[in-house]
Amino acid sequence: MTESTDGQETTHFGYEEVPVAEKAQRVGQVFRSVANKYDIMNDVMSLGTHRLIKRFTVELSALREGHKVLDLAGGTGDFTMRFSPLVGREGHVILADINEAMLNVGRDRIIDRGVSHNVSFAQVNAEDLPFADNTFDCICIAYGLRNVTDKDAALKSMHRVLKPGGSVLVLEFSRPGNPALEKAYEMYSKLWPIAGKMVTGDGESYRYLVESIRMHPDQATLVQMMQDAGFDNCRYHDVIGGICAVHLGLKQIPASTVGDNT
């Protein structure tokens, strides 16, 4: 975030600098506009590869029976529907999103698929999560962090509500390491607003998507941000040559409790 010439704090909305208080409202409008066609556009933009990326991310979560999971910025519920059978009836998944339109689509999909037995729903702001300290075994935020106004606050909030020994997974668009791939990806992503206009009737929201990807921190910068928020053993796995990356971090178990079985 920066300060404008009139002393007002600003942040980026794509390439545009906007007042901090305005960004969440404008991002909200983007997702209200595309909510009903969001999953179709995922297939169009990724050529179907988003399914493989999500499967890989779920494997990294190492979820077990009885775990409690926060699917943050979970939107239309793709990850929640993958997490639900892994944690079983003794576990619990919370599908959380700041946007009511996306959350409503996710709720309807989950109920229609019959996997709502261990799922609940919450409209939340990632920067100030309304959960108790040390609540979740795993937090996953997929393609959501770049839309958060204060990413540092969101990461700290996630760290607070994660149990000691728990893990956070951040799946996001990132930076390809190969210059040729980066150039091809850049050219391909310029088609997304055109596809968005054809499929959803809203090209501008997908123009924002492309710009928000360009403005998102690269892999190494995000690792540092996670470390600054308190996470340990932070690392990342590039996917499709770095077009996407899955970042992982752990919440350290306090030394005083290690080996304490009392």
C-alpha angles and dihedrals in degrees: 000000000000139000121248125221091265091056095255117138112242139184136186125276098187104308093335123096111226135171111276092240090055101053099074090050093051094045088049091055091051092057095041087056096052103029097107094050098033096110093046090053091049088061092046096048097042097036086234096303093116088081092060091045091052092048090053091049092051090051089054091054091070090204120184138192111292098021121140114224135190113208096197119197081006094160113175094012105250094139094039090057089052094046097047099073092042095059093040129200093315091053130071137213124198115203104207132180136155091223116080094201093055091043091052091052090049093049092050093049093049094048091046090052091050096236099117096103093099100021131095132178134230135179104217144158110238090215092063111023113198095220132106122261116275096015107133135058090201137014121195124188112181122189089339110094095074089060094054115103096215106031093176091056091048093052091049090049090051090049091052096054095042117098118242105270091025125125138228123208121198114190112188145147108269144167123302112228094213114078093211092051091046091053093048091047091049092053093046094049090056086070093060096084089052091050090045091054091050097045104033103016089240118099096162094065089057091046086058089049092056092046093046089054091053091051096047117106117263123246099272093044092052091050088055092047090053091049090049088053090057103264120140133210090023116183141144142222118214115223124201091003094311098310082122130016134194112216120198131194136170132216107232120241108235111255091232091064100045109115092003107138096168 
